[in-house]
Amino acid sequence: MKNRLRVLRAENRWSQADLAEKLGVSRQAVNAIETGKHDPSLTLAFALAETFGKSIEEIFCPKEQNN
Amino acid sequence: MSNELGKKEKKFLVKFMLHIAMFLAVLALSVVLNETNDLSIYSTGFLAMSPVIPVIFLLQLVVNHYRSLDEYIQRVMGESLLWAIGVVGCAAMAYGLLSEMVEVPTISPAFMLPAIAVIFGVAQSIKLASDTREE
């Protein structure tokens, strides 16, 4: 699944560690989501959306809808 | 949370080391008692297996720690455990098949759990190595 996590994180000037701290997960988890190695659970996806003040669809999109 | 994770990891590591120390102490005690006393077959059997008890507590500690980890680390741990069990299982099977055909040195099954633990650790390190650098 594609995501805009790195862009959004950069816009907020947060490091991976900062975002991990806000989400209550490890920095490795943030890195894995950013690089597409791990698709987050619904719970974590909602937490990410809430952290960035966006909807899940604004952060994640299936690879087929790559635009 | 990173600090909290760090604290949690340190606490787990201390508890883990304490459990290992407990295992070594029970192992040493069982060996000494078995060698210095003329015990019944039941007592000898119990003493021989007694080091497994701290290992069961250690397993409980690891399972509780696993539950406290985030979903990605849980996934990595799960995959690493699969690799460890698979590799040790295949090695045990290969050894068993080989021993049917040729004479091979005896290896105690007591080394299976430590072997799984070592391979699990290596697999986990390899899987997490690429995630340590921030892009």
N, CA and C atoms of all chains as a GROMACS GRO file, in nm:
protein
  606
    1MET      N    1   0.084  -0.120   0.000
    1MET     CA    2   0.000   0.000   0.000
    1MET      C    3   0.088   0.126   0.000
    2LYS      N    4   0.056   0.217  -0.087
    2LYS     CA    5   0.130   0.345  -0.095
    2LYS      C    6   0.086   0.436   0.019
    3ASN      N    7   0.177   0.522   0.063
    3ASN     CA    8   0.136   0.619   0.166
    3ASN      C    9   0.217   0.748   0.155
    4ARG      N   10   0.164   0.852   0.215
    4ARG     CA   11   0.227   0.984   0.210
    4ARG      C   12   0.293   1.020   0.344
    5LEU      N   13   0.324   0.917   0.417
    5LEU     CA   14   0.373   0.936   0.554
    5LEU      C   15   0.501   1.022   0.560
    6ARG      N   16   0.595   0.990   0.470
    6ARG     CA   17   0.722   1.063   0.474
    6ARG      C   18   0.700   1.212   0.443
    7VAL      N   19   0.613   1.240   0.347
    7VAL     CA   20   0.585   1.379   0.308
    7VAL      C   21   0.519   1.452   0.424
    8LEU      N   22   0.419   1.389   0.482
    8LEU     CA   23   0.347   1.451   0.594
    8LEU      C   24   0.439   1.472   0.715
    9ARG      N   25   0.525   1.376   0.736
    9ARG     CA   26   0.619   1.386   0.848
    9ARG      C   27   0.716   1.502   0.825
   10ALA      N   28   0.761   1.514   0.701
   10ALA     CA   29   0.854   1.623   0.665
   10ALA      C   30   0.784   1.758   0.679
   11GLU      N   31   0.658   1.766   0.638
   11GLU     CA   32   0.582   1.891   0.650
   11GLU      C   33   0.572   1.936   0.796
   12ASN      N   34   0.560   1.839   0.885
   12ASN     CA   35   0.551   1.870   1.028
   12ASN      C   36   0.688   1.878   1.097
   13ARG      N   37   0.792   1.854   1.018
   13ARG     CA   38   0.930   1.853   1.068
   13ARG      C   39   0.949   1.758   1.186
   14TRP      N   40   0.893   1.642   1.169
   14TRP     CA   41   0.908   1.539   1.273
   14TRP      C   42   1.007   1.435   1.223
   15SER      N   43   1.086   1.383   1.314
   15SER     CA   44   1.172   1.269   1.278
   15SER      C   45   1.088   1.142   1.294
   16GLN      N   46   1.143   1.032   1.248
   16GLN     CA   47   1.071   0.904   1.265
   16GLN      C   48   1.051   0.875   1.414
   17ALA      N   49   1.152   0.912   1.492
   17ALA     CA   50   1.142   0.889   1.637
   17ALA      C   51   1.031   0.974   1.699
   18ASP      N   52   1.018   1.100   1.651
   18ASP     CA   53   0.911   1.188   1.701
   18ASP      C   54   0.774   1.127   1.674
   19LEU      N   55   0.757   1.082   1.548
   19LEU     CA   56   0.628   1.024   1.510
   19LEU      C   57   0.600   0.894   1.587
   20ALA      N   58   0.706   0.814   1.602
   20ALA     CA   59   0.692   0.688   1.677
   20ALA      C   60   0.646   0.716   1.820
   21GLU      N   61   0.703   0.821   1.879
   21GLU     CA   62   0.668   0.858   2.017
   21GLU      C   63   0.522   0.901   2.026
   22LYS      N   64   0.478   0.978   1.926
   22LYS     CA   65   0.337   1.023   1.924
   22LYS      C   66   0.240   0.906   1.907
   23LEU      N   67   0.284   0.806   1.830
   23LEU     CA   68   0.197   0.692   1.802
   23LEU      C   69   0.206   0.581   1.906
   24GLY      N   70   0.313   0.584   1.983
   24GLY     CA   71   0.334   0.479   2.083
   24GLY      C   72   0.382   0.349   2.022
   25VAL      N   73   0.461   0.362   1.914
   25VAL     CA   74   0.520   0.243   1.850
   25VAL      C   75   0.671   0.263   1.839
   26SER      N   76   0.739   0.162   1.789
   26SER     CA   77   0.884   0.172   1.773
   26SER      C   78   0.917   0.252   1.646
   27ARG      N   79   1.040   0.306   1.641
   27ARG     CA   80   1.082   0.380   1.522
   27ARG      C   81   1.092   0.286   1.401
   28GLN      N   82   1.127   0.161   1.429
   28GLN     CA   83   1.134   0.062   1.321
   28GLN      C   84   0.998   0.044   1.254
   29ALA      N   85   0.892   0.052   1.336
   29ALA     CA   86   0.756   0.035   1.282
   29ALA      C   87   0.723   0.151   1.186
   30VAL      N   88   0.758   0.274   1.227
   30VAL     CA   89   0.734   0.392   1.142
   30VAL      C   90   0.812   0.377   1.011
   31ASN      N   91   0.938   0.336   1.023
   31ASN     CA   92   1.023   0.318   0.905
   31ASN      C   93   0.963   0.212   0.812
   32ALA      N   94   0.917   0.102   0.869
   32ALA     CA   95   0.861  -0.008   0.788
   32ALA      C   96   0.733   0.037   0.716
   33ILE      N   97   0.653   0.119   0.781
   33ILE     CA   98   0.529   0.168   0.717
   33ILE      C   99   0.567   0.265   0.604
   34GLU      N  100   0.660   0.356   0.632
   34GLU     CA  101   0.702   0.455   0.531
   34GLU      C  102   0.758   0.388   0.407
   35THR      N  103   0.836   0.284   0.426
   35THR     CA  104   0.900   0.218   0.312
   35THR      C  105   0.808   0.114   0.246
   36GLY      N  106   0.689   0.098   0.301
   36GLY     CA  107   0.592   0.005   0.242
   36GLY      C  108   0.617  -0.141   0.277
   37LYS      N  109   0.708  -0.164   0.374
   37LYS     CA  110   0.737  -0.301   0.416
   37LYS      C  111   0.628  -0.357   0.506
   38HIS      N  112   0.553  -0.265   0.567
   38HIS     CA  113   0.448  -0.310   0.659
   38HIS      C  114   0.322  -0.225   0.640
   39ASP      N  115   0.210  -0.293   0.622
   39ASP     CA  116   0.082  -0.222   0.616
   39ASP      C  117   0.025  -0.217   0.757
   40PRO      N  118  -0.001  -0.096   0.807
   40PRO     CA  119  -0.046  -0.088   0.947
   40PRO      C  120  -0.186  -0.146   0.967
   41SER      N  121  -0.213  -0.183   1.092
   41SER     CA  122  -0.347  -0.230   1.127
   41SER      C  123  -0.442  -0.110   1.120
   42LEU      N  124  -0.571  -0.140   1.125
   42LEU     CA  125  -0.672  -0.032   1.120
   42LEU      C  126  -0.654   0.064   1.239
   43THR      N  127  -0.624   0.006   1.354
   43THR     CA  128  -0.604   0.086   1.477
   43THR      C  129  -0.490   0.186   1.456
   44LEU      N  130  -0.378   0.136   1.402
   44LEU     CA  131  -0.261   0.222   1.382
   44LEU      C  132  -0.286   0.323   1.270
   45ALA      N  133  -0.359   0.280   1.168
   45ALA     CA  134  -0.391   0.371   1.057
   45ALA      C  135  -0.478   0.487   1.109
   46PHE      N  136  -0.574   0.457   1.196
   46PHE     CA  137  -0.658   0.562   1.255
   46PHE      C  138  -0.574   0.655   1.344
   47ALA      N  139  -0.480   0.596   1.417
   47ALA     CA  140  -0.392   0.676   1.504
   47ALA      C  141  -0.306   0.771   1.420
   48LEU      N  142  -0.258   0.721   1.305
   48LEU     CA  143  -0.178   0.803   1.214
   48LEU      C  144  -0.263   0.918   1.158
   49ALA      N  145  -0.384   0.883   1.116
   49ALA     CA  146  -0.474   0.984   1.060
   49ALA      C  147  -0.503   1.093   1.162
   50GLU      N  148  -0.525   1.052   1.286
   50GLU     CA  149  -0.556   1.148   1.393
   50GLU      C  150  -0.434   1.237   1.422
   51THR      N  151  -0.316   1.175   1.420
   51THR     CA  152  -0.192   1.250   1.448
   51THR      C  153  -0.169   1.359   1.343
   52PHE      N  154  -0.196   1.327   1.218
   52PHE     CA  155  -0.174   1.425   1.111
   52PHE      C  156  -0.298   1.511   1.084
   53GLY      N  157  -0.408   1.481   1.150
   53GLY     CA  158  -0.532   1.557   1.130
   53GLY      C  159  -0.588   1.536   0.989
   54LYS      N  160  -0.572   1.416   0.938
   54LYS     CA  161  -0.621   1.385   0.802
   54LYS      C  162  -0.703   1.256   0.807
   55SER      N  163  -0.770   1.227   0.695
   55SER     CA  164  -0.843   1.100   0.690
   55SER      C  165  -0.746   0.990   0.645
   56ILE      N  166  -0.785   0.867   0.668
   56ILE     CA  167  -0.698   0.754   0.629
   56ILE      C  168  -0.671   0.757   0.479
   57GLU      N  169  -0.776   0.791   0.400
   57GLU     CA  170  -0.761   0.794   0.253
   57GLU      C  171  -0.662   0.900   0.207
   58GLU      N  172  -0.645   1.004   0.288
   58GLU     CA  173  -0.549   1.110   0.251
   58GLU      C  174  -0.405   1.067   0.277
   59ILE      N  175  -0.389   0.964   0.357
   59ILE     CA  176  -0.254   0.916   0.389
   59ILE      C  177  -0.220   0.789   0.310
   60PHE      N  178  -0.316   0.697   0.303
   60PHE     CA  179  -0.291   0.569   0.236
   60PHE      C  180  -0.375   0.555   0.109
   61CYS      N  181  -0.317   0.487   0.013
   61CYS     CA  182  -0.395   0.450  -0.105
   61CYS      C  183  -0.340   0.318  -0.160
   62PRO      N  184  -0.427   0.234  -0.217
   62PRO     CA  185  -0.378   0.108  -0.273
   62PRO      C  186  -0.280   0.136  -0.388
   63LYS      N  187  -0.188   0.045  -0.412
   63LYS     CA  188  -0.084   0.066  -0.514
   63LYS      C  189  -0.142   0.090  -0.653
   64GLU      N  190  -0.259   0.030  -0.680
   64GLU     CA  191  -0.320   0.044  -0.813
   64GLU      C  192  -0.362   0.190  -0.839
   65GLN      N  193  -0.402   0.260  -0.728
   65GLN     CA  194  -0.445   0.399  -0.744
   65GLN      C  195  -0.328   0.495  -0.725
   66ASN      N  196  -0.215   0.460  -0.783
   66ASN     CA  197  -0.094   0.540  -0.767
   66ASN      C  198  -0.106   0.670  -0.847
   67ASN      N  199  -0.136   0.783  -0.779
   67ASN     CA  200  -0.145   0.911  -0.850
   67ASN      C  201  -0.083   1.025  -0.770
   68MET      N  202   0.746   0.806   2.391
   68MET     CA  203   0.734   0.660   2.385
   68MET      C  204   0.870   0.594   2.362
   69SER      N  205   0.960   0.661   2.287
   69SER     CA  206   1.092   0.602   2.262
   69SER      C  207   1.166   0.580   2.393
   70ASN      N  208   1.158   0.682   2.483
   70ASN     CA  209   1.219   0.667   2.614
   70ASN      C  210   1.151   0.556   2.691
   71GLU      N  211   1.016   0.557   2.678
   71GLU     CA  212   0.937   0.456   2.748
   71GLU      C  213   0.973   0.316   2.696
   72LEU      N  214   0.992   0.308   2.562
   72LEU     CA  215   1.031   0.180   2.502
   72LEU      C  216   1.168   0.139   2.553
   73GLY      N  217   1.258   0.237   2.559
   73GLY     CA  218   1.393   0.211   2.609
   73GLY      C  219   1.390   0.158   2.751
   74LYS      N  220   1.309   0.222   2.834
   74LYS     CA  221   1.297   0.179   2.975
   74LYS      C  222   1.241   0.038   2.983
   75LYS      N  223   1.137   0.015   2.899
   75LYS     CA  224   1.071  -0.116   2.897
   75LYS      C  225   1.170  -0.224   2.854
   76GLU      N  226   1.251  -0.191   2.752
   76GLU     CA  227   1.350  -0.286   2.701
   76GLU      C  228   1.453  -0.318   2.809
   77LYS      N  229   1.498  -0.212   2.880
   77LYS     CA  230   1.599  -0.231   2.985
   77LYS      C  231   1.544  -0.319   3.096
   78LYS      N  232   1.418  -0.291   3.136
   78LYS     CA  233   1.353  -0.367   3.242
   78LYS      C  234   1.342  -0.514   3.201
   79PHE      N  235   1.305  -0.534   3.074
   79PHE     CA  236   1.291  -0.671   3.023
   79PHE      C  237   1.426  -0.741   3.024
   80LEU      N  238   1.530  -0.669   2.980
   80LEU     CA  239   1.664  -0.727   2.973
   80LEU      C  240   1.714  -0.768   3.112
   81VAL      N  241   1.687  -0.684   3.212
   81VAL     CA  242   1.728  -0.715   3.350
   81VAL      C  243   1.656  -0.841   3.397
   82LYS      N  244   1.524  -0.846   3.374
   82LYS     CA  245   1.446  -0.963   3.415
   82LYS      C  246   1.493  -1.089   3.341
   83PHE      N  247   1.525  -1.071   3.212
   83PHE     CA  248   1.572  -1.183   3.130
   83PHE      C  249   1.702  -1.239   3.187
   84MET      N  250   1.794  -1.149   3.220
   84MET     CA  251   1.923  -1.192   3.276
   84MET      C  252   1.905  -1.260   3.411
   85LEU      N  253   1.811  -1.210   3.490
   85LEU     CA  254   1.783  -1.271   3.621
   85LEU      C  255   1.732  -1.415   3.602
   86HIS      N  256   1.646  -1.433   3.502
   86HIS     CA  257   1.594  -1.566   3.474
   86HIS      C  258   1.705  -1.661   3.426
   87ILE      N  259   1.796  -1.607   3.345
   87ILE     CA  260   1.909  -1.689   3.297
   87ILE      C  261   1.997  -1.728   3.416
   88ALA      N  262   2.021  -1.631   3.506
   88ALA     CA  263   2.101  -1.658   3.625
   88ALA      C  264   2.034  -1.766   3.710
   89MET      N  265   1.901  -1.756   3.721
   89MET     CA  266   1.825  -1.854   3.799
   89MET      C  267   1.839  -1.993   3.735
   90PHE      N  268   1.833  -1.997   3.602
   90PHE     CA  269   1.848  -2.124   3.530
   90PHE      C  270   1.985  -2.185   3.557
   91LEU      N  271   2.090  -2.102   3.547
   91LEU     CA  272   2.226  -2.151   3.568
   91LEU      C  273   2.245  -2.200   3.712
   92ALA      N  274   2.184  -2.128   3.807
   92ALA     CA  275   2.195  -2.167   3.948
   92ALA      C  276   2.126  -2.302   3.971
   93VAL      N  277   2.007  -2.318   3.917
   93VAL     CA  278   1.934  -2.445   3.933
   93VAL      C  279   2.009  -2.559   3.863
   94LEU      N  280   2.065  -2.530   3.747
   94LEU     CA  281   2.142  -2.630   3.672
   94LEU      C  282   2.263  -2.676   3.753
   95ALA      N  283   2.337  -2.579   3.807
   95ALA     CA  284   2.456  -2.611   3.887
   95ALA      C  285   2.417  -2.690   4.011
   96LEU      N  286   2.310  -2.647   4.077
   96LEU     CA  287   2.263  -2.714   4.199
   96LEU      C  288   2.222  -2.858   4.169
   97SER      N  289   2.151  -2.878   4.060
   97SER     CA  290   2.105  -3.014   4.025
   97SER      C  291   2.223  -3.106   3.995
   98VAL      N  292   2.324  -3.052   3.927
   98VAL     CA  293   2.442  -3.133   3.894
   98VAL      C  294   2.517  -3.170   4.021
   99VAL      N  295   2.538  -3.070   4.108
   99VAL     CA  296   2.612  -3.093   4.234
   99VAL      C  297   2.538  -3.194   4.321
  100LEU      N  298   2.407  -3.173   4.338
  100LEU     CA  299   2.328  -3.263   4.423
  100LEU      C  300   2.326  -3.406   4.369
  101ASN      N  301   2.319  -3.417   4.238
  101ASN     CA  302   2.317  -3.551   4.176
  101ASN      C  303   2.450  -3.623   4.193
  102GLU      N  304   2.558  -3.545   4.188
  102GLU     CA  305   2.691  -3.607   4.196
  102GLU      C  306   2.736  -3.635   4.338
  103THR      N  307   2.686  -3.558   4.433
  103THR     CA  308   2.733  -3.574   4.572
  103THR      C  309   2.641  -3.661   4.658
  104ASN      N  310   2.522  -3.689   4.609
  104ASN     CA  311   2.428  -3.769   4.689
  104ASN      C  312   2.385  -3.894   4.614
  105ASP      N  313   2.356  -3.995   4.694
  105ASP     CA  314   2.305  -4.118   4.634
  105ASP      C  315   2.152  -4.113   4.642
  106LEU      N  316   2.091  -4.060   4.539
  106LEU     CA  317   1.946  -4.036   4.542
  106LEU      C  318   1.869  -4.147   4.470
  107SER      N  319   1.741  -4.151   4.500
  107SER     CA  320   1.655  -4.249   4.433
  107SER      C  321   1.640  -4.209   4.286
  108ILE      N  322   1.592  -4.301   4.206
  108ILE     CA  323   1.576  -4.275   4.062
  108ILE      C  324   1.479  -4.159   4.037
  109TYR      N  325   1.374  -4.149   4.121
  109TYR     CA  326   1.275  -4.040   4.106
  109TYR      C  327   1.337  -3.904   4.138
  110SER      N  328   1.413  -3.901   4.249
  110SER     CA  329   1.478  -3.775   4.288
  110SER      C  330   1.581  -3.733   4.183
  111THR      N  331   1.655  -3.831   4.132
  111THR     CA  332   1.756  -3.801   4.028
  111THR      C  333   1.687  -3.747   3.903
  112GLY      N  334   1.576  -3.810   3.867
  112GLY     CA  335   1.500  -3.765   3.750
  112GLY      C  336   1.447  -3.624   3.768
  113PHE      N  337   1.392  -3.597   3.888
  113PHE     CA  338   1.340  -3.463   3.914
  113PHE      C  339   1.451  -3.359   3.909
  114LEU      N  340   1.564  -3.393   3.973
  114LEU     CA  341   1.678  -3.299   3.974
  114LEU      C  342   1.731  -3.273   3.833
  115ALA      N  343   1.735  -3.380   3.753
  115ALA     CA  344   1.786  -3.366   3.616
  115ALA      C  345   1.698  -3.271   3.533
  116MET      N  346   1.566  -3.278   3.558
  116MET     CA  347   1.474  -3.194   3.478
  116MET      C  348   1.445  -3.058   3.542
  117SER      N  349   1.490  -3.038   3.665
  117SER     CA  350   1.457  -2.914   3.738
  117SER      C  351   1.500  -2.784   3.667
  118PRO      N  352   1.611  -2.781   3.590
  118PRO     CA  353   1.646  -2.655   3.521
  118PRO      C  354   1.540  -2.609   3.420
  119VAL      N  355   1.449  -2.700   3.384
  119VAL     CA  356   1.344  -2.662   3.288
  119VAL      C  357   1.246  -2.562   3.354
  120ILE      N  358   1.230  -2.573   3.487
  120ILE     CA  359   1.133  -2.486   3.557
  120ILE      C  360   1.165  -2.337   3.536
  121PRO      N  361   1.290  -2.291   3.563
  121PRO     CA  362   1.318  -2.149   3.533
  121PRO      C  363   1.303  -2.114   3.386
  122VAL      N  364   1.324  -2.212   3.299
  122VAL     CA  365   1.308  -2.186   3.154
  122VAL      C  366   1.161  -2.161   3.121
  123ILE      N  367   1.070  -2.230   3.192
  123ILE     CA  368   0.926  -2.208   3.171
  123ILE      C  369   0.890  -2.064   3.214
  124PHE      N  370   0.946  -2.020   3.327
  124PHE     CA  371   0.923  -1.882   3.373
  124PHE      C  372   0.981  -1.782   3.273
  125LEU      N  373   1.096  -1.818   3.216
  125LEU     CA  374   1.160  -1.732   3.115
  125LEU      C  375   1.071  -1.720   2.992
  126LEU      N  376   1.013  -1.832   2.954
  126LEU     CA  377   0.923  -1.834   2.838
  126LEU      C  378   0.802  -1.744   2.863
  127GLN      N  379   0.750  -1.751   2.986
  127GLN     CA  380   0.635  -1.666   3.023
  127GLN      C  381   0.674  -1.517   3.016
  128LEU      N  382   0.796  -1.487   3.060
  128LEU     CA  383   0.845  -1.349   3.056
  128LEU      C  384   0.853  -1.299   2.911
  129VAL      N  385   0.906  -1.385   2.823
  129VAL     CA  386   0.921  -1.347   2.681
  129VAL      C  387   0.784  -1.327   2.616
  130VAL      N  388   0.688  -1.416   2.649
  130VAL     CA  389   0.553  -1.405   2.591
  130VAL      C  390   0.487  -1.274   2.637
  131ASN      N  391   0.502  -1.241   2.765
  131ASN     CA  392   0.446  -1.116   2.817
  131ASN      C  393   0.509  -0.994   2.750
  132HIS      N  394   0.640  -1.002   2.727
  132HIS     CA  395   0.711  -0.893   2.660
  132HIS      C  396   0.662  -0.879   2.516
  133TYR      N  397   0.643  -0.993   2.451
  133TYR     CA  398   0.594  -0.996   2.312
  133TYR      C  399   0.460  -0.923   2.302
  134ARG      N  400   0.371  -0.949   2.399
  134ARG     CA  401   0.238  -0.886   2.398
  134ARG      C  402   0.246  -0.734   2.413
  135SER      N  403   0.352  -0.685   2.476
  135SER     CA  404   0.364  -0.540   2.500
  135SER      C  405   0.426  -0.467   2.380
  136LEU      N  406   0.473  -0.543   2.281
  136LEU     CA  407   0.541  -0.479   2.167
  136LEU      C  408   0.442  -0.433   2.060
  137ASP      N  409   0.489  -0.344   1.972
  137ASP     CA  410   0.398  -0.297   1.866
  137ASP      C  411   0.384  -0.401   1.755
  138GLU      N  412   0.286  -0.380   1.668
  138GLU     CA  413   0.250  -0.480   1.568
  138GLU      C  414   0.363  -0.518   1.473
  139TYR      N  415   0.448  -0.421   1.437
  139TYR     CA  416   0.555  -0.451   1.344
  139TYR      C  417   0.662  -0.540   1.408
  140ILE      N  418   0.700  -0.505   1.530
  140ILE     CA  419   0.801  -0.585   1.601
  140ILE      C  420   0.746  -0.726   1.627
  141GLN      N  421   0.616  -0.733   1.658
  141GLN     CA  422   0.553  -0.864   1.678
  141GLN      C  423   0.564  -0.948   1.551
  142ARG      N  424   0.541  -0.881   1.437
  142ARG     CA  425   0.549  -0.951   1.308
  142ARG      C  426   0.691  -1.002   1.282
  143VAL      N  427   0.789  -0.915   1.309
  143VAL     CA  428   0.929  -0.954   1.288
  143VAL      C  429   0.966  -1.071   1.379
  144MET      N  430   0.920  -1.062   1.506
  144MET     CA  431   0.950  -1.170   1.601
  144MET      C  432   0.885  -1.301   1.556
  145GLY      N  433   0.761  -1.292   1.508
  145GLY     CA  434   0.690  -1.411   1.461
  145GLY      C  435   0.762  -1.477   1.344
  146GLU      N  436   0.805  -1.395   1.248
  146GLU     CA  437   0.875  -1.448   1.130
  146GLU      C  438   1.010  -1.508   1.171
  147SER      N  439   1.078  -1.439   1.264
  147SER     CA  440   1.209  -1.488   1.309
  147SER      C  441   1.194  -1.622   1.380
  148LEU      N  442   1.088  -1.634   1.460
  148LEU     CA  443   1.063  -1.759   1.531
  148LEU      C  444   1.034  -1.872   1.432
  149LEU      N  445   0.960  -1.841   1.326
  149LEU     CA  446   0.932  -1.941   1.223
  149LEU      C  447   1.061  -1.989   1.158
  150TRP      N  448   1.150  -1.894   1.128
  150TRP     CA  449   1.280  -1.930   1.069
  150TRP      C  450   1.359  -2.018   1.164
  151ALA      N  451   1.362  -1.977   1.291
  151ALA     CA  452   1.441  -2.051   1.391
  151ALA      C  453   1.389  -2.194   1.406
  152ILE      N  454   1.258  -2.208   1.420
  152ILE     CA  455   1.199  -2.342   1.436
  152ILE      C  456   1.222  -2.424   1.308
  153GLY      N  457   1.205  -2.359   1.194
  153GLY     CA  458   1.224  -2.428   1.066
  153GLY      C  459   1.366  -2.477   1.048
  154VAL      N  460   1.463  -2.391   1.077
  154VAL     CA  461   1.605  -2.428   1.059
  154VAL      C  462   1.643  -2.540   1.155
  155VAL      N  463   1.606  -2.525   1.283
  155VAL     CA  464   1.642  -2.628   1.382
  155VAL      C  465   1.568  -2.759   1.350
  156GLY      N  466   1.442  -2.747   1.311
  156GLY     CA  467   1.364  -2.866   1.275
  156GLY      C  468   1.425  -2.939   1.157
  157CYS      N  469   1.464  -2.864   1.054
  157CYS     CA  470   1.526  -2.925   0.935
  157CYS      C  471   1.660  -2.989   0.971
  158ALA      N  472   1.738  -2.918   1.056
  158ALA     CA  473   1.868  -2.972   1.098
  158ALA      C  474   1.847  -3.101   1.177
  159ALA      N  475   1.748  -3.102   1.265
  159ALA     CA  476   1.719  -3.222   1.346
  159ALA      C  477   1.675  -3.337   1.255
  160MET      N  478   1.594  -3.304   1.155
  160MET     CA  479   1.546  -3.407   1.062
  160MET      C  480   1.662  -3.462   0.980
  161ALA      N  481   1.748  -3.372   0.930
  161ALA     CA  482   1.865  -3.413   0.851
  161ALA      C  483   1.956  -3.501   0.935
  162TYR      N  484   1.976  -3.460   1.061
  162TYR     CA  485   2.060  -3.538   1.153
  162TYR      C  486   2.000  -3.676   1.176
  163GLY      N  487   1.869  -3.682   1.197
  163GLY     CA  488   1.799  -3.809   1.219
  163GLY      C  489   1.810  -3.901   1.100
  164LEU      N  490   1.791  -3.845   0.980
  164LEU     CA  491   1.800  -3.925   0.856
  164LEU      C  492   1.943  -3.975   0.834
  165LEU      N  493   2.038  -3.885   0.863
  165LEU     CA  494   2.180  -3.919   0.847
  165LEU      C  495   2.220  -4.031   0.942
  166SER      N  496   2.170  -4.022   1.065
  166SER     CA  497   2.206  -4.121   1.167
  166SER      C  498   2.153  -4.261   1.133
  167GLU      N  499   2.052  -4.266   1.047
  167GLU     CA  500   1.999  -4.396   1.003
  167GLU      C  501   2.095  -4.464   0.905
  168MET      N  502   2.173  -4.384   0.834
  168MET     CA  503   2.261  -4.435   0.729
  168MET      C  504   2.406  -4.452   0.775
  169VAL      N  505   2.455  -4.349   0.845
  169VAL     CA  506   2.596  -4.352   0.888
  169VAL      C  507   2.607  -4.324   1.037
  170GLU      N  508   2.723  -4.355   1.091
  170GLU     CA  509   2.745  -4.330   1.234
  170GLU      C  510   2.782  -4.183   1.254
  171VAL      N  511   2.704  -4.116   1.335
  171VAL     CA  512   2.729  -3.973   1.360
  171VAL      C  513   2.746  -3.950   1.510
  172PRO      N  514   2.820  -3.846   1.549
  172PRO     CA  515   2.834  -3.819   1.693
  172PRO      C  516   2.699  -3.784   1.757
  173THR      N  517   2.680  -3.824   1.882
  173THR     CA  518   2.553  -3.798   1.950
  173THR      C  519   2.543  -3.651   1.991
  174ILE      N  520   2.430  -3.592   1.961
  174ILE     CA  521   2.404  -3.452   2.003
  174ILE      C  522   2.282  -3.454   2.094
  175SER      N  523   2.296  -3.394   2.213
  175SER     CA  524   2.187  -3.395   2.309
  175SER      C  525   2.071  -3.306   2.262
  176PRO      N  526   1.946  -3.355   2.276
  176PRO     CA  527   1.830  -3.272   2.239
  176PRO      C  528   1.817  -3.148   2.329
  177ALA      N  529   1.892  -3.145   2.439
  177ALA     CA  530   1.889  -3.029   2.530
  177ALA      C  531   1.939  -2.902   2.460
  178PHE      N  532   2.013  -2.922   2.348
  178PHE     CA  533   2.067  -2.806   2.276
  178PHE      C  534   1.967  -2.745   2.177
  179MET      N  535   1.851  -2.810   2.164
  179MET     CA  536   1.754  -2.761   2.065
  179MET      C  537   1.700  -2.622   2.100
  180LEU      N  538   1.658  -2.605   2.225
  180LEU     CA  539   1.602  -2.474   2.266
  180LEU      C  540   1.706  -2.362   2.256
  181PRO      N  541   1.830  -2.384   2.309
  181PRO     CA  542   1.931  -2.279   2.289
  181PRO      C  543   1.957  -2.250   2.142
  182ALA      N  544   1.955  -2.355   2.058
  182ALA     CA  545   1.979  -2.334   1.914
  182ALA      C  546   1.866  -2.250   1.854
  183ILE      N  547   1.742  -2.279   1.894
  183ILE     CA  548   1.628  -2.200   1.844
  183ILE      C  549   1.643  -2.055   1.888
  184ALA      N  550   1.683  -2.036   2.015
  184ALA     CA  551   1.698  -1.899   2.068
  184ALA      C  552   1.805  -1.821   1.992
  185VAL      N  553   1.918  -1.887   1.963
  185VAL     CA  554   2.028  -1.819   1.893
  185VAL      C  555   1.984  -1.782   1.750
  186ILE      N  556   1.926  -1.879   1.679
  186ILE     CA  557   1.885  -1.853   1.539
  186ILE      C  558   1.775  -1.746   1.536
  187PHE      N  559   1.685  -1.750   1.635
  187PHE     CA  560   1.580  -1.649   1.646
  187PHE      C  561   1.642  -1.509   1.660
  188GLY      N  562   1.741  -1.498   1.748
  188GLY     CA  563   1.809  -1.370   1.770
  188GLY      C  564   1.877  -1.319   1.644
  189VAL      N  565   1.945  -1.410   1.574
  189VAL     CA  566   2.016  -1.372   1.451
  189VAL      C  567   1.915  -1.327   1.344
  190ALA      N  568   1.809  -1.406   1.328
  190ALA     CA  569   1.707  -1.374   1.226
  190ALA      C  570   1.642  -1.238   1.256
  191GLN      N  571   1.614  -1.214   1.384
  191GLN     CA  572   1.551  -1.087   1.423
  191GLN      C  573   1.645  -0.968   1.395
  192SER      N  574   1.774  -0.988   1.427
  192SER     CA  575   1.872  -0.880   1.402
  192SER      C  576   1.881  -0.849   1.254
  193ILE      N  577   1.884  -0.954   1.171
  193ILE     CA  578   1.894  -0.933   1.026
  193ILE      C  579   1.770  -0.858   0.976
  194LYS      N  580   1.652  -0.901   1.023
  194LYS     CA  581   1.527  -0.838   0.976
  194LYS      C  582   1.517  -0.692   1.020
  195LEU      N  583   1.564  -0.662   1.139
  195LEU     CA  584   1.553  -0.525   1.191
  195LEU      C  585   1.668  -0.434   1.148
  196ALA      N  586   1.776  -0.496   1.097
  196ALA     CA  587   1.895  -0.418   1.060
  196ALA      C  588   1.864  -0.309   0.958
  197SER      N  589   1.781  -0.342   0.861
  197SER     CA  590   1.750  -0.245   0.756
  197SER      C  591   1.658  -0.134   0.805
  198ASP      N  592   1.593  -0.155   0.919
  198ASP     CA  593   1.500  -0.054   0.971
  198ASP      C  594   1.567   0.044   1.067
  199THR      N  595   1.693   0.020   1.098
  199THR     CA  596   1.757   0.104   1.199
  199THR      C  597   1.798   0.241   1.145
  200ARG      N  598   1.822   0.246   1.013
  200ARG     CA  599   1.864   0.377   0.959
  200ARG      C  600   1.742   0.457   0.913
  201GLU      N  601   1.744   0.585   0.949
  201GLU     CA  602   1.634   0.674   0.912
  201GLU      C  603   1.658   0.726   0.772
  202GLU      N  604   1.554   0.715   0.687
  202GLU     CA  605   1.570   0.763   0.548
  202GLU      C  606   1.514   0.902   0.532
   0.00000   0.00000   0.00000
